[in-house]
Amino acid sequence: MNAILYTGAGHTLKFDKSQFGYEGAIALELLEPYLHTNQTVYMDNYCNSPAVAKTLLDYSNYCCGTLRKNKKIVPKPDGLGPWQS
């Protein structure tokens, strides 16, 4: 199991936090040894985002979990769905 200790603003992450959010970038960095292993990662809504899910899929991994739709890095839907009027 991996861990990253928060040491202040001087820590640089391997993944872009503007794309994944700080918590998503940390999650991807912690999962780095397990990438390309075809495993499923179960995530809560704190570190999950469409960008994290897409990146995991690009690395031959999968994710399952909840997603907060009001999170800053979650894109807004383009239009109304068929269930909305």
Secondary structure, 3 states (H helix, E strand, C coil): CCCCCCCCCCCCCCCCHHHHHHHHHHHHHHHHHHCCCCCEEEECCCCCCHHHHHHHHHCCCEEEECCCCCCCCCCCCCCCCCCCC
